[in-house]
């Protein structure tokens, strides 16, 4: 069994509509992902977007609109770095809005387990639910969504799917949503702690299912 983190995303839901969306410096935007030739930026229907273009998703990106800010990168450390950098810029351009900016935040990730000893269908038939159709030739779960609250206080929303391109793989999307009203924006160090702890909890509960 092999585990990989596919992406990590910070989502901040604004406490009140963020109406003064800055038009960030173009050079800053193009250099944000260390690949200016494959990075685009500008105002779109989604808001102000900075995105690095890859052949296959996920794409490193920043989205700022009146409802939220979302930062996606391919590792926890990079997500924390980029989020911290962008939030610092917003403190300079929108100081009043950034005092207590968020009503809630999301510590969200995409995970994969590949090279499993059994197929997705067999893993789920045994580990997640007891197949009620004992006489079925096959029974295939395509998409399983559920919410879990742990005694430790973590509350997750999960989506489980077969991993595209891997018959012996599983994809997990995790949303770890947290109330954040009347608090300052999280620091880079706090973000790193939150992502690391969230990932640790997820692996602690899911790794044993796939061994």
ABEGO torsion letter per residue (X at the ends): XBBBBABBBBBBBBABBBABBBBBBAAAAAAAAGBAAABBBEBBAAEBBBBBBBABOBBBBBBBBAABBBBBBABAAAAAAAAAAAAAAAAAABAAAAABABABBBBBBBBBBBGBABBAAAAAAAAABBBABAABABBBBABBBBBBBBAAGBBBBBBBBBBBGBAABBBBBBBBBBBABGBBBBBAAAAAAAAAAAAAAAAAAAAAAAX
